[in-house]
Amino acid sequence: MAQVSVQHEVEEAGGWRFRVLVGVDDRPCDVRLSWVDYEHWAKGQHPPSRVVEALVRFVIDRDGEAGVRQRFDAASVRRTHPTVDRELPSLL
């Protein structure tokens, strides 16, 4: 299983931005998670950092580490993986 480590969290207008390290080479990526997506996936039951970690693992499981872009908004995963809304809550 690929290594995923959420390193830094900053709250900003409408959500959060996270610095995540991915893989054995600790490749950094920045992930934005809106409050709306957080509530949709976690319903307030898990910390936002856990949602981001699960989301990055979701992408890795389907596309490999190369599928994790250097910078992305969590909502953009829906375009490439339409099942994310159904599957992600069970991964939290």
VMD Tcl script that draws the C-alpha trace (Angstrom):
set ca {
  {0.00 0.00 0.00}
  {1.34 3.42 -0.95}
  {2.35 5.78 1.78}
  {0.06 8.81 2.27}
  {0.82 11.37 4.94}
  {-1.17 14.55 5.55}
  {1.43 17.06 6.74}
  {-0.21 20.44 6.93}
  {-3.76 21.83 7.10}
  {-4.85 25.42 6.55}
  {-8.43 26.59 6.86}
  {-9.40 29.06 4.15}
  {-12.56 30.58 2.74}
  {-15.00 27.77 2.01}
  {-12.83 24.87 3.15}
  {-9.28 23.68 3.76}
  {-6.02 23.23 1.90}
  {-3.75 20.31 2.75}
  {-0.14 19.43 2.00}
  {0.06 15.66 1.47}
  {3.16 13.51 0.93}
  {2.66 10.53 -1.37}
  {4.71 7.38 -1.89}
  {8.13 6.27 -0.75}
  {9.69 9.40 -2.28}
  {7.30 11.66 -0.29}
  {6.13 13.50 -3.41}
  {4.19 16.57 -2.22}
  {0.73 17.47 -3.44}
  {-1.73 20.16 -2.42}
  {-5.37 19.18 -2.00}
  {-8.29 21.55 -1.52}
  {-11.38 20.23 0.28}
  {-14.51 22.38 0.39}
  {-16.82 22.41 3.38}
  {-19.60 21.12 1.12}
  {-17.61 18.06 -0.03}
  {-16.42 17.40 3.51}
  {-20.01 17.33 4.80}
  {-21.16 15.24 1.83}
  {-18.50 12.56 2.39}
  {-17.89 12.65 6.17}
  {-21.08 14.16 7.59}
  {-18.92 15.73 10.32}
  {-17.99 12.31 11.72}
  {-14.30 12.33 10.72}
  {-11.66 15.05 10.67}
  {-11.14 16.76 7.30}
  {-7.57 15.43 7.17}
  {-8.95 11.88 7.28}
  {-11.21 12.62 4.31}
  {-8.24 13.92 2.30}
  {-6.11 10.92 3.23}
  {-8.89 8.53 2.17}
  {-9.45 10.48 -1.05}
  {-5.76 10.31 -2.02}
  {-5.71 6.57 -1.25}
  {-8.86 6.18 -3.37}
  {-7.09 7.78 -6.34}
  {-3.93 5.71 -5.79}
  {-5.93 2.47 -5.62}
  {-7.47 3.23 -9.02}
  {-4.72 5.11 -10.88}
  {-1.49 4.41 -9.02}
  {0.67 7.09 -7.45}
  {1.07 8.77 -10.84}
  {-2.68 9.49 -10.79}
  {-2.30 11.88 -7.85}
  {-1.80 15.32 -9.36}
  {0.54 17.83 -7.77}
  {-2.40 20.16 -7.01}
  {-6.11 19.40 -7.15}
  {-9.50 20.13 -5.68}
  {-11.19 17.13 -4.04}
  {-14.33 17.70 -6.13}
  {-12.34 17.16 -9.34}
  {-12.02 13.46 -8.52}
  {-15.69 13.10 -9.51}
  {-14.78 13.80 -13.15}
  {-12.41 10.84 -13.40}
  {-14.08 8.58 -10.83}
  {-17.87 9.08 -10.76}
  {-18.22 6.40 -8.05}
  {-16.28 8.43 -5.48}
  {-19.43 9.78 -3.80}
  {-20.70 6.27 -3.23}
  {-17.37 4.63 -2.29}
  {-15.43 7.20 -0.29}
  {-17.62 7.26 2.86}
  {-16.97 3.55 3.43}
  {-13.21 4.19 3.29}
  {-13.23 6.68 6.17}
}
mol new
graphics top color blue
foreach p $ca { graphics top sphere $p radius 0.5 }
foreach p [lrange $ca 0 end-1] q [lrange $ca 1 end] { graphics top cylinder $p $q radius 0.2 }
display resetview
